[in-house]
Amino acid sequence: MTKIDLSVGRKFAIATGILMTRVFSTKLETNPRRLMFACGPAASDATFALPNSERRFDVLGLGFRPGKEWEGPSEIFVEEMRGDELRIWTNCRLYASTGIGPIYVLTDDPDVSFSYDGNSLVPLLGIPEDHIEGVLRAKTLLPLATRRVPDGIERHRMM
């Protein structure tokens, strides 16, 4: 497996978490498990760590092309354990509702998307009507926000 610049990947993970964080109420139940942001090299059909009932975290994985980390993640997936059911969404996309966020995770399932409450995944129903434009906004917004993450912060534990 080809290596990536993990410091850049971690900065993207931090910026993604910051831009995804929303505090709001929803009719859907927030997942009680904490969310871990992970980064690594992009690889088709790769997952980082399959959730199971003993694990404490769900995973939002960001895959990067080596040497092109500053372009942003080329692969995004979500691994979620809800009750005893494992759900894995590959081919996810980030969506920005405006040019300044917030960012949501859109899945291939038109009925499932996610936000983040600073602790756990928050399931949302459906995808926005402007999802194509919103994906483009997120692709512009995330690298800009990531460049504002201070050097060295990615080495700190954020738990």
Long-range contacts (C-beta under 8 A, 24 or more apart in sequence): 1-41, 1-43, 2-41, 2-66, 3-41, 3-66, 4-39, 4-40, 4-41, 4-64, 4-65, 4-66, 4-69, 5-69, 6-39, 6-154, 7-151, 7-154, 8-64, 8-69, 8-70, 8-146, 9-39, 9-40, 9-62, 9-64, 9-69, 10-39, 10-154, 10-155, 11-146, 11-149, 11-153, 11-154, 12-39, 12-62, 12-64, 12-69, 12-72, 12-73, 12-142, 12-143, 12-146, 13-37, 13-38, 13-39, 13-60, 13-62, 13-154, 14-146, 14-149, 14-153, 14-154, 14-158, 15-142, 15-145, 15-146, 15-148, 15-149, 16-60, 16-62, 16-94, 16-103, 16-142, 17-116, 17-158, 18-145, 19-96, 19-101, 19-102, 19-103, 19-141, 19-142, 19-145, 20-102, 20-103, 20-104, 20-105, 20-115, 20-116, 21-102, 21-116, 21-117, 21-118, 22-102, 22-115, 22-116, 22-117, 22-122, 23-117, 23-118, 24-115, 24-117, 24-122, 26-122, 26-123, 26-124, 28-122, 28-123, 28-124, 28-125, 29-123, 30-117, 30-120, 30-121, 30-122, 30-123, 31-58, 31-80, 31-82, 31-120, 31-121, 31-122, 31-123, 32-120, 33-57, 33-58, 33-80, 33-81, 33-120, 33-121, 34-58, 34-119, 34-120, 34-159, 35-59, 35-60, 35-116, 35-119, 35-120, 35-121, 36-60, 37-62, 38-62, 39-63, 39-64, 39-73, 40-64, 41-65, 41-66, 42-73, 42-74, 42-75, 43-75, 45-90, 46-75, 47-77, 47-79, 47-88, 48-79, 49-79, 50-79, 50-86, 50-88, 51-79, 51-80, 51-81, 51-86, 52-81, 52-86, 53-81, 53-84, 55-81, 58-120, 58-121, 60-105, 60-116, 60-121, 70-143, 70-146, 70-147, 71-143, 72-139, 72-142, 72-143, 72-146, 76-105, 78-105, 78-107, 78-114, 78-121, 80-121, 93-131, 93-135, 93-138, 94-135, 94-138, 94-139, 94-142, 95-127, 95-128, 95-131, 95-134, 95-135, 95-137, 95-138, 96-134, 96-137, 96-138, 96-140, 96-141, 96-142, 97-128, 97-134, 97-137, 98-137, 99-137, 99-140, 99-141, 100-141, 101-141, 101-145, 103-138, 103-141, 103-142, 104-128, 104-134, 106-131, 106-135
